Amino acid sequence: MTLRLSIRSLVTLLIIVAGIVALAGDQPARVATAQTPITLKIQASWPASLSVYDALKMFAERVEKLSAGQLKIEPMPAGTIVPAFEVLDATNKKVIDGAHTVAYYWVGKHKAAVLFTGGPGGTFGMDAIDYIGWMYEGGGLELYQQYYKDILKLNVVPIPAFPSSPQALGWFKRPIKSLADFKWMKCRQTGIAAEVYTEMGMRTVNMPGGEIIPAAERGVIDCAEWVGGVEDLRLGFHNVWKYHYTPGMHEVVTVGEILINGDVWKSLSPQFQEIIKSASMETYTRWWAWWQKQNALAIKELVEKHKVQILKTPDDILYEFLKAWDRIATREAEKDPFFKKALDSARAYASLVVPAKRFMFPEYNFAANYYWPEKKAAAAPAPAKPAAPAKKP
């Protein structure tokens, strides 16, 4: 009996010593036990009613399942703890553990922010897959991290999270047939897009999403842009406007982000850090597929039930947008070395993948028009099937 007690006492002492040693580390990793799972509070920049908030919930679900319940994400809609546009500073100060947001909200702090969302024009023609390729295969992620750490001097860790694009040009009170119709309209726009449209001759007004419809009803604005598809349907834009134009060039690629406080990130075990990264990448693809289906259903409802006219944006508007953005980007690159560094990096990666992809990939419309001819072209002859190859003599 005495020997057994001595052995038990020795084992107990060793466990206590090991715990003291672990606590003595400068940055002890947070490892959950079955009794004490770790919960991170992450606030979004959008209300729970929008589908982009569903992306945060999907991410939270995947983190919990991949960690067998040992790491949990508590998703919170905009305004739960801080206002929507204050989540970056709140994450930096550890008021919240993290944020679910989009980097172009920070262009007021530094214009390079927009380059880490995909950028206007998809940044040199890249799509959402090309953009994530630049992040992980072209040096973009390192620049992304440098932006927050060295340029903004903030203690946050950024992770690419979800692609909410391509986005529509917007909603209008009357038809637009050319750039001339587009100019001098007063439209709700935000961020770098507002700067580009102003350069094009449009009068822009910056306002939160909840103020758009009241402003339109009062005649304060002639047009507005939000996202398109299901997001616009949920906000009820069709109750004010009946002309919806797509596509736009302002957000051909828009990739949101998850921000984690730097100290919180360091406190997590390497396994939990990898779980967060993996869940983010899985959500990137899984939510995007779900979202595109929701957009298709929304377009069907907007046209058939709400009698919205969904029309193609005139090409001259799209080209003028790219020209105006190039002028702005050139000016910013001349003024700011980091902006130039990030822009040049994206251009270099795009110069490799975009021409190759254009060569290897068939145009989307080729097979799409063969199987699903556009209704506006219904009077035209149906696309002919490819002729059978000639037999060799």
Protein Blocks (a to p, Z undefined) as FASTA:
>chain_A
ZZmmmmmmmmmmmmmmmmmmmmmpmblcddddfklccddddddfbdfkbmklmmmmmmmm
mmmmmnnopaccddddehklmcfklmmmmmmnomafbdcddfklmmmmomklmmmnnpgh
higoiafklmmmmmmmnommmmmmmmmmmmnopacddddfbdcddddfbdcfbdcfbfkl
mgopacddehjllmmmmmnopacddddfklmmmmmmnomafbdcfkbpjlmmmnommmmb
ccdcdddfklmpacddddddfklmmmpcfklmmmmmmmmmmmmmmmmmmmmmmmmmmmmm
mmmmnopacddddfklmmmmmmmmmmmmmmmmmmpmklmmmmmmmmmmmmmmmmmmmmmp
ccfklmmmmmmccfklmmpccddddddddddZZ
